């Protein structure tokens, strides 16, 4: 709710990109949600440092990975990647499943979910946190040749948003 009201404090710090992916691997290796689904960093994932709010970025990545795991079948692999390109930190989360077109059109809406009542905040919060607070953007592709790939693009040098009056 604080994010929706623009009242969320952003605390940028140095972040190691590959460590975020390794933390996700460890988390989902031990998570019953991912039973039968592997979560792995791509072999070519780059290790670099950049400035971002590690907590907010961790939430965004966790939501992306959780959604990818839930969309996957037993035996599938969710692949995480990170690289530095043209002043951006790029993160991607890929699973082999193709989203139906009707789902793709409603993905970032706050109340939309394919998982039943009480769900639907995940992709909405991904966009809200990424675009509103991390100063980046999120996009996706989904098709038979690619599976589903979500990509976060964040500036390597991320300055905090201005605080609202209620944060001062």
C-alpha positions as CSV (number, residue, x, y, z in Angstrom):
1,X,0.0,0.0,0.0
2,X,2.8,2.4,0.8
3,X,4.2,1.8,-2.7
4,X,0.9,2.6,-4.3
5,X,0.7,5.8,-2.4
6,X,4.3,6.7,-3.4
7,X,5.4,6.6,0.3
8,X,7.9,3.8,0.1
9,X,11.4,4.7,1.1
10,X,14.2,3.6,-1.3
11,X,17.5,2.7,0.2
12,X,20.1,2.3,-2.6
13,X,23.3,0.4,-1.8
14,X,25.8,-1.6,-3.8
15,X,24.4,-4.9,-5.1
16,X,26.2,-7.9,-6.6
17,X,24.1,-9.1,-9.5
18,X,25.2,-12.7,-9.5
19,X,24.8,-13.0,-5.8
20,X,21.1,-12.2,-6.2
21,X,20.7,-15.1,-8.6
22,X,22.7,-17.5,-6.4
23,X,20.4,-16.5,-3.4
24,X,17.3,-17.3,-5.5
25,X,18.9,-20.7,-6.5
26,X,19.5,-21.5,-2.8
27,X,16.0,-20.3,-1.7
28,X,14.2,-22.4,-4.3
29,X,16.4,-25.5,-3.8
30,X,14.9,-25.6,-0.3
31,X,11.4,-24.5,-1.2
32,X,8.6,-27.0,-1.4
33,X,6.9,-24.8,-4.0
34,X,9.6,-25.7,-6.5
35,X,9.5,-29.5,-6.0
36,X,10.5,-31.0,-9.3
37,X,11.4,-27.7,-10.9
38,X,15.1,-26.5,-10.9
39,X,16.0,-22.9,-10.5
40,X,19.5,-22.2,-12.0
41,X,21.6,-19.2,-13.0
42,X,22.6,-19.3,-16.6
43,X,26.2,-20.4,-17.2
44,X,27.0,-17.1,-18.9
45,X,25.5,-14.9,-16.1
46,X,27.8,-11.9,-15.4
47,X,28.9,-10.9,-12.0
48,X,29.0,-7.1,-11.6
49,X,28.1,-4.5,-9.0
50,X,25.6,-1.7,-9.3
51,X,23.5,0.5,-7.1
52,X,19.9,-0.3,-6.3
53,X,17.6,-1.0,-3.3
54,X,18.5,-4.6,-2.6
55,X,15.3,-5.3,-0.7
56,X,13.0,-4.0,-3.4
57,X,15.0,-5.7,-6.1
58,X,15.0,-8.9,-4.2
59,X,11.2,-8.8,-3.9
60,X,10.8,-8.2,-7.6
61,X,13.1,-11.0,-8.5
62,X,11.5,-13.4,-6.0
63,X,8.0,-12.6,-7.5
64,X,9.3,-13.3,-11.0
65,X,11.0,-16.6,-9.9
66,X,8.0,-17.7,-7.9
67,X,5.7,-17.1,-10.9
68,X,8.0,-18.9,-13.2
69,X,8.2,-21.9,-10.9
70,X,4.5,-22.0,-10.4
71,X,4.0,-21.9,-14.2
72,X,6.5,-24.8,-14.8
73,X,6.0,-28.5,-14.8
74,X,8.0,-31.1,-12.9
75,X,11.3,-31.6,-14.7
76,X,11.4,-28.0,-16.1
77,X,14.2,-25.6,-15.3
78,X,13.7,-21.9,-14.6
79,X,16.8,-20.0,-15.8
80,X,18.0,-16.8,-14.2
81,X,20.4,-14.5,-16.0
82,X,22.1,-11.1,-15.4
83,X,24.3,-9.0,-17.6
84,X,25.5,-5.4,-17.9
85,X,24.7,-3.7,-21.2
86,X,24.6,0.0,-22.3
87,X,24.5,1.5,-18.8
88,X,21.8,-1.0,-17.6
89,X,21.7,-4.0,-15.3
90,X,19.6,-6.6,-17.1
91,X,18.0,-9.5,-15.2
92,X,15.9,-12.2,-16.9
93,X,13.8,-15.1,-15.6
94,X,12.9,-17.7,-18.1
95,X,10.6,-20.8,-18.0
96,X,9.7,-23.1,-20.9
97,X,5.9,-22.5,-20.5
98,X,4.0,-20.3,-23.0
99,X,1.4,-18.0,-21.6
100,X,-2.0,-17.9,-23.3
101,X,-2.5,-14.6,-25.1
102,X,-5.5,-13.6,-22.9
103,X,-3.2,-14.0,-19.8
104,X,-0.5,-11.9,-21.4
105,X,-2.9,-9.0,-22.0
106,X,-3.9,-8.8,-18.3
107,X,-0.6,-9.6,-16.6
108,X,0.2,-6.4,-14.8
109,X,-3.3,-5.6,-13.6
110,X,-3.6,-5.6,-9.8
111,X,-6.4,-8.0,-9.4
112,X,-5.7,-10.4,-12.2
113,X,-4.6,-13.9,-11.3
114,X,-4.6,-17.4,-12.9
115,X,-4.1,-18.9,-9.5
116,X,-7.4,-18.2,-7.8
117,X,-8.8,-15.7,-5.2
118,X,-6.5,-13.7,-3.0
119,X,-3.7,-13.7,-5.6
120,X,-2.8,-11.3,-8.4
121,X,-0.6,-8.8,-6.7
122,X,2.7,-10.4,-7.9
123,X,3.1,-9.0,-11.5
124,X,1.3,-5.8,-10.5
125,X,3.9,-5.3,-7.7
126,X,6.7,-6.2,-10.0
127,X,5.8,-3.3,-12.3
128,X,5.0,-0.9,-9.5
129,X,8.3,-1.5,-7.7
130,X,10.5,-1.7,-10.8
131,X,9.1,1.4,-12.6
132,X,8.1,3.5,-9.6
133,X,10.9,2.9,-7.2
134,X,13.9,1.1,-8.9
135,X,13.7,3.5,-11.9
136,X,13.7,0.7,-14.4
137,X,11.3,-1.2,-16.5
138,X,10.0,-4.7,-16.9
139,X,9.0,-6.5,-20.1
140,X,8.3,-10.0,-21.2
141,X,8.0,-12.2,-24.2
142,X,6.1,-15.5,-24.4
143,X,6.0,-17.9,-27.3
144,X,6.8,-21.4,-28.5
145,X,10.4,-20.5,-29.5
146,X,11.3,-18.6,-26.3
147,X,9.0,-19.9,-23.5
148,X,8.3,-17.0,-21.2
149,X,11.0,-14.6,-20.4
150,X,10.6,-11.6,-18.1
151,X,13.4,-9.0,-18.3
152,X,14.2,-6.2,-15.8
153,X,16.2,-3.3,-17.0
154,X,17.7,-1.1,-14.2
155,X,20.1,1.8,-14.4
156,X,23.6,0.8,-13.2
157,X,23.7,4.1,-11.2
158,X,20.4,4.3,-9.5
159,X,19.6,7.4,-7.6
160,X,16.8,7.3,-5.0
161,X,13.4,8.8,-5.8
162,X,12.5,11.9,-4.0
163,X,10.8,11.2,-0.7
164,X,7.3,12.4,-0.2
165,X,6.3,14.7,2.6
166,X,5.2,11.7,4.8
167,X,8.7,10.1,4.5
168,X,10.6,13.2,5.7
